[in-house]
Amino acid sequence: MFVIEEELKKLPDQPGVYIMHDSRDAIIYIGKAVSLRKRVHQYFQPSHDEGIKKAQMVKQIARFEYIVTDSELEALVLECNLIKEHRPKYNTMLRDDKTYPYIRVTLGEDFPRVLFSRQQKKDKSRYFGPYTSAGAVKDTIELVNKIYQLRTCNRNLPRDTGKDRPCLNYHIHQCTAPCQGYITKEAYRERVDAVVEFLNGNYAPVLKSLEEKMNTASANLEFEKAIEYRELLNSVRQIAQKQKITHTDGEDKDIIALAADDRDAVVQVFFIRDGKLIGRDHFYVKIGTEDTKAQILTTFIKQFYSGTPFIPREIMLPQEIEEQEVLADWLGEKRGSKVYIRVPQKGMKEKLVELAQKNAKMVLAQDREKIKREEGRTIGALKEIEQLLDMKGLNRVEAYDISNTSGFESVGSMIVYEKGKPKRSDYRKFKLRTVSGPDDYASMYEVLTRRFTHGMREMEEMEEKDLSEEYGSFTRFPDLIMMDGGRGQVNIALKVLEELHLNIPVCGMVKDDNHRTRGLYYHNVEIPIDRGSEGFKLITRIQDEAHRFAIEYHRSLRSKEQVHSVLDDIPDIGPARRKALMKKYQSLEAIREATEEDLAQTDSMSPQAARSVYRFFREKERENQPSD
C-alpha cells in the first residue's frame, strides 16, 4: 500500500519531475522541481492561499512517482514532453506547455543561413536544440551572424546574385554579401562549417574571442561595446548547457540501465520517441548469486522485447552484454530493419545512460521495501481468490470484454494478469467478423473461439516443428478466465471450452445496480467478496482494465472510420493517399491543421492533391463560421 507520509520521507533533495496519480492510477498532474523533496511536500502541507483547483487535485492524489534529473533545465524539458504525452487533467493551464525553439542551419542552400525555428522538418537543414530560452537562441543566432557574417536575407542565391544592391548588414560588417558575389561559395561554406562546429559544442574559440574583445573594449574605455560583448558571452554560456533529456536526431531509442546488489536488481528503461523522452519504466528482477550484470541485461532484453510490439532503432546500454550481435540481429528481424545495440562512451548518449542508472539506483535503494510489500499484497490477493474458488496454482488470469455503439465496430479485448500484475505484452484485440448488431453473447463466443483455436493451432505447430515457447502469441493458456458478467457470459465461455475440449476454470465478475463488482459467479453460485479485501481490489482492477482496453480500441477504430469517411469526399484523394495521410498525421485534426507545404511532403501526395486537402478544410471552416 502506498503510504504518502512514508514516501514523502524518501524524496531526494534534487531536481526532477514528479507525477501524481489518482486512485485509478491515472496521471492527473505532472510538475517539475528544483528540489523534489521541498516541492512535493508543499502539496500536503496546510495552506490558506491555495486555489480551489489545487485543493481538488490534492484530494485525488493516491500516489506519486518521480524522475531525478541533473538540472532544473532538464526537468523543464522532460516535464513538457511528459505533459504532451499524457495530457493530465490538472495540467491544462500549464504556462510553458509550448514548442521549444531550435537553431536551423539551412545546409541545403548554396549559401546557408542560420535561422530560428519552432519545429524540425525532414529537409536538408541541420537542427540544433531544442533549447528552453527563445531569447538565448535569438541572441546566439545574432552572435553567430556577427562573428561569421552569414547572410540573413531570403534571396534565392545564386540565381539573384547582383540583381540588387547589398543590404545594410554588409555596410555594418555583419554580412559578406554573397548576393553580390563578394565571397566564393567555398569560402562561405568554411564559415558555415565553423558555425556548425560552434553549435556542436566547441565554444572555446568563440568564448576566448569574445572575452578578448570585451577586455580590449574595456581597456579602450568603450564600455557600451564591452557590455554588449559581455551580454553575448552570457547568452552563449546559457545556450551551451547540455540537454541530455532531449535528442535532436528525431530517432526512437530505448535507454536501458541496471542497478543491482547481492540479491536484487532494478532495470530502468527510458523511452525516447521522435527524439523526446516521453516516459520511463522500471522492472524489479530477482537474481541468483551467480548472475552478472551482463547476464541480467541479456535476459531482460530477451524477455522484454519478445512480447513488446515496438522495437526502437537503437538500444543503449551501460556495458557490453552477452550475445550482443545475435540479439541485435533478432531484434532487427522483429523490427523489419536494422537495430543497433550500443554502449555509448561519450557525449549526450553516455550521459543519458548515466541518468537512467542514477534513477535505477534510486529505485533500488528507496523502493525495495515498497516493491516487496506490493508483491506480498498481490500474492495475498491471488491466495484470497484461490480460497474463494477452491483452487490452487493461480498465476495467469485472462479477462475479456466487448465494446460497441449500437453494434458499430464491435470489438473484443483480452487482458492478462500474471502474479497479480498486468502483462500488457500479452494483451490482444479482436475486431468482430461474424457478428452484426449489439449481441454481446455472440461477440464473446467469437472472441473466445478465435483466441483458443489460435492457441491450439500454435501449440500443434510448436510440437511438430519443435519450436520454443516464444514462437506463439496465444500458446500460454490461463489458469482462470474472468468474464465481465454473470451466468450468461460464463456459460458462453464454458460452451466454447467444451467444444474445444479444454478444461479451464471460468468465473464471472458480477456487478450491482451501481455497476460495481459485488461478487464472483462460479460453478452456478454467486460468491460474495469482502469489499475491503485485497482479492476484491485485484478483481476490480482486472475488470476495469478489461473495460478500458476494449473502449480504447473501439474509440480508435471509430476515429479511423471518421477520418476515412471525410477523406473520401476530397478530390484527388484515393486509397493510397488516404493511407499515407493517416500514417503520417494519425488523426483528422492533425490533417486539418497541416499546411499545404507539409501536406505536399507526404508520401504519394502531389502538389495538386495537397492543395485539394488544404482547400477542402478551409472551405469547411468558412461553412462553419456563423453568419452575420
C-alpha angles and dihedrals in degrees: 000000000000108000107192094201091055095044092050089062090058096055113119124232090237137105119268149110125287125204123204121208130193127220091279089053092247115147107248102169140015122190142164131231141187086215116024090196096055097039099048091043089059092065092061099043122093113262130179096199101050115121127244092252093053092047090052091050095049090053089057097050110114098165142347138210133190145201118217118222134186096242144009088251091061090046091055094051092046092047091054093049093049094046092052090049099046103024096207119210097243097043096071093107097046106144100208096048092123141119111272120231129254133198109236123201108194097219091164090072124083089234105028125211132208109234142177113244136180095198142036117239126193095247136114093277124112115233127205124193147337097235128188097219115067089186092055090050092052091045091051092049088050090048092049092050092048094050100038098027097224122171121263099187128107096231118138103242136230089008093064097041111143096003095113137022118268115273129245093270090068092053093050091048097250097114134041091215102236084172087074096041091248091137129038123241090245095051091046091050090055089059090049091051089053090052091052089050090051093048090048088066106271094129099149098093093047095044091049092048093048093048091051092049091046092051092045092050091048092049089051090050090245091139098164091055091045090053090050091053091047092053091049089049091055091048092053091049091050095050091044092070110119115246105204094167095068133045126203101209093080092226128144113244140166117212110205123189135168138213118186143166131184094292112017141037137194122205114202120200124193113197114213114188123179087353095304129109099234101169149333140220135193130211126205113222127193108213137195125234093257099047115113124206090252091054092048091051092047093051092045093052091050093050098039098048096039090075107025114099095215126063117188123223093243135031117193122202136183093235144008115280137202118275090009097157093043091050091049091052091048092050090046090057091050092048096043093233137056119300123199124211107195141173106211115217101188147008131025096335093055090051091050090056090048090051091051090050090050091055092044090055090049091053092048094048100043106026102045094101092042092053092049091050090050091050091049091049095050092045088049090051091053090049090053091052090047090054093047092052096034093235138124137215097037108173112128119048124183122196128189136201138176126218130188143139109231088326094309113145095342110205137180131212133206119194127183132212120189121188088353096304131100115261099202095179087070096049113119136194127211126199106204115244108175104035125084120186130013101314108144094179094053090043092052091047090056094046095050093043092052093045097052097034088054091047093050091049091051091049091053091051091049091054094044095048097031091237127170124255090258090069099084132047094206101038097101109081121202128252088220136016116212117200123201096237145026136274098335096054093042092052091052090054093046090050092054092047092048092051090050093043093240126145110209124143114248129196133175126227103227119205131204127228090281091057092251124134111260103167151330125273108216132158091357092304130104109227116202119225130210104248091214095054125105089235091059092048091051092049090050092050091050092049094047092046093052090050093046093049093050093046093050092051092047092050092050091054092048090050092051091047090052092051092048093051093050095045090050088067094058119095117240092022114115132164095284095050092042090054092047092051091049092049093051103038103026094202142049091239092057091050090049092053096046119109122239089249093053092048091052090056092059116108114272092006118129123202089254092052091048090050090051093053094045094048092045093061094041089055090049089053091052091048091053094050113106114252121236 
